Amino acid sequence: MASKPNLFHSLVLFIILVAFFLLGMIYQQRKIVREEKELASVKERLKTMSMLEPDVGDSMRELQPAMAKLWYANKYKNYPLALYEVKEIKEIVETVEVLKPVVNSVDVAMVLSNMVNTPVADMETALRRHDDKKFIKSYAQTISTCNACHQMTGFGFNRIIVPTAPPVVNQDWRPATSAIRAKSKTK
Ligand code: HEC
């Protein structure tokens, strides 16, 4: 007598379980679809960001005018400008260090940081001492490092030289004596 309702109960229980299982499946499925959509949008954003990310070439195109301006700043004894350009060179190198590029199995960041630690540091010392001879020597050593790395990385056709003309025509290389005077007045 009791077996009939038992079978009925079991059937109901089974149906409820199946219903829960199906609901669970539907929920999981929706979650997967949602996550896939999110992943796709993250991938899209990463793609855009990597297109905006600076590459070694961008940094190089910044190094080039900084080096040229540095030459004219020293030539005209504009030491604040020269030291500013040295600082710029160091900052450009720092950007490359973050990217950790390896080109033609050359650790570009490592070679660049050696360049900053030796010939660029020597240029800075020379500028602080107003030592033109030492500056010219370390400037040449820096250029040698530029070109040595271009050779090693397979960009040897890219030869850097001491500038033969100013890199821009809208900048006065001479020290800003009037600006210095104005500054000392306010002190
Ligand atoms: C550690 C290696 C390394 C050093 C040091 C280095 N470069 Fe480069 N440079 C490269 C590589 C690699 C490229 C090619 C980058 C690219 O196009 O992807 C390059 C390219 C360039 C370019 C060509 C960019 C263009 O599109 O016109 C210039 C200019 C340049 N470098 C200037 C310099 C100067 C100036 C220095 C020294 C102050 C220097 N580089 C030092 C590795 C180096």
Residues whose N, C-alpha, C, O or C-beta is under 5 A from the ligand:
A	BS01	HEC	V56 G57 M60 R61 L63 Q64 M67 V103 D107 V108 V111 L112 T142 T145 C146 C149 H150 T153 F155 N158 I160
